[in-house]
């Protein structure tokens, strides 16, 4: 197994349906999913046609679904667009709310930082780690005309270098545009 300076790597696959083997067409709406397996340290991004996804993803043995989002395959010569909108990132953030898996906790924390940068979530307060209890970020969803709900996000205790490296990997796999806040 390779070691990395961040909590995980993300391996991008071709835009071919993982269940049917059919190539995803340009302009076609489909599901992009992150899969993890016990023998692979990296998360693997795979694609599913909408029909295949509705039948249920056919995951490899002992693999688990880490998270997913809907996307449209861009033109080959088109400037890559952000694969995941802030709303889709927020949905993924909410999907991971009850996780205790360390990699998913880290992923959710990094999503929270990105969502704060995108002004979807607003920092309210934080609590430092105490004994066996981890540190927490308390964030509020920004909504028009009022106060949104609060979210507690476990701080996995990453150093700045690990946060930067992992955030860049997430940004690359999701084609996040740093200038699009």
Secondary structure by P-SEA (a helix, b strand, c coil): cccccccbbbbbbccccccccccccccbbbbbbbbbcccccbbbbbbbcaaaaaacccccccccccccbbbbbccccccccccccaaaaaaaaaaacccccaaaaaaaaaaaaaaaaaccccccccccccccbbbbbbbbbbbcccccbbbbbbcccccaaaaaaaaaaaaaaaccccccc
